[in-house]
């Protein structure tokens, strides 16, 4: 968990110029996944790797940085299916999120992970 949490904080710092640390909410999903989101209001997000720029809630921003984290870690640890599973669980949840139209714009390139979909 420590590697995931640290990477999430790092990506939020990279994607959100206004983020300076703080408290985060942790959410457990009914499908087995989880995500975390900072306690902020609306925030500006800029994703250098795909050029996305937009405003979204802290909840949606948390989903974005968690999706990026799970994707990146799936490539760094390709033999560990746990990162791919968490990516897909969160992606499935994100598709039904109230800001579902914003989240894909800031997504990791085409929602890629290192292995095939893991049930």
C-alpha positions in Angstrom: 0.0 0.0 0.0 2.8 2.4 0.8 4.1 2.4 -2.8 0.6 3.1 -4.1 -0.1 5.9 -1.7 3.2 7.6 -2.2 2.8 7.5 -6.0 -0.7 8.9 -5.8 0.5 11.9 -3.8 3.4 12.4 -6.2 1.0 12.4 -9.3 -1.4 14.8 -7.6 1.4 17.2 -7.0 2.4 16.9 -10.7 -1.1 17.2 -12.1 -2.5 19.9 -9.8 -0.5 23.1 -9.3 -2.7 24.1 -6.3 -2.2 20.9 -4.4 0.1 21.3 -1.4 -0.6 18.1 0.5 -3.4 17.5 3.0 -5.9 15.0 4.2 -7.3 12.4 1.8 -10.5 10.3 1.9 -10.2 6.6 1.2 -13.1 4.9 -0.6 -13.7 1.1 -0.8 -15.7 0.1 -3.9 -18.3 -2.7 -3.9 -16.5 -4.4 -6.7 -13.3 -4.9 -4.6 -11.4 -1.8 -5.7 -10.6 1.4 -3.9 -9.5 4.9 -4.6 -8.5 7.9 -2.6 -9.3 11.6 -3.1 -7.9 14.8 -1.5 -10.2 17.0 0.5 -10.3 19.9 -1.9 -13.0 21.7 -3.8 -13.0 22.1 -7.6 -9.5 21.9 -8.9 -7.6 22.5 -12.1 -5.9 19.4 -13.5 -3.2 19.4 -16.1 -1.8 16.0 -17.3 1.5 16.6 -19.2 1.6 13.1 -20.8 -1.6 13.7 -22.8 -2.1 17.4 -22.6 -5.4 17.3 -20.8 -6.4 20.5 -19.0 -9.7 20.9 -17.1 -11.6 21.5 -13.9 -13.0 18.7 -11.8 -14.0 17.9 -8.3 -11.4 16.5 -5.9 -13.2 13.2 -6.0 -12.8 13.0 -9.8 -9.1 14.2 -9.5 -8.5 11.4 -7.0 -9.9 8.8 -9.4 -7.7 10.2 -12.2 -4.5 10.0 -10.2 -5.4 6.5 -8.8 -6.0 5.3 -12.4 -2.7 6.7 -13.5 -1.0 5.1 -10.4 -2.4 1.7 -11.0 -1.5 1.8 -14.7 2.1 2.9 -14.1 2.6 0.3 -11.4 1.2 -2.4 -13.6 4.1 -1.7 -16.0 6.7 -1.4 -13.3 5.5 -4.7 -11.7 4.1 -6.7 -14.6 4.1 -9.9 -12.6 1.9 -8.4 -9.9 -1.7 -8.6 -11.2 -3.0 -6.7 -8.2 -2.3 -3.3 -9.9 -4.2 -4.3 -13.1 -7.1 -5.6 -11.0 -7.3 -2.4 -9.1 -7.1 -0.4 -12.3 -10.0 -2.2 -13.9 -12.1 -2.1 -10.8 -11.6 1.6 -10.5 -12.1 2.2 -14.2 -15.4 0.3 -14.1 -16.5 2.5 -11.2 -15.3 5.7 -12.9 -17.5 5.0 -16.0 -20.6 5.5 -13.8 -19.2 8.5 -11.9 -21.1 11.9 -12.2 -18.0 13.3 -13.9 -17.4 10.4 -16.1 -17.0 12.7 -19.1 -14.1 14.5 -17.5 -12.2 11.5 -16.1 -11.5 9.8 -19.5 -10.0 13.0 -20.9 -7.4 12.9 -18.2 -6.9 9.2 -18.3 -3.7 7.3 -18.9 -3.3 6.8 -22.6 -6.2 4.6 -23.7 -6.5 3.1 -20.2 -3.6 0.7 -20.7 -2.2 -1.7 -18.2 0.6 -4.2 -18.5 -1.5 -7.4 -18.7 -4.8 -8.6 -20.0 -7.9 -7.8 -18.1 -7.9 -9.7 -14.9 -11.3 -10.7 -13.4 
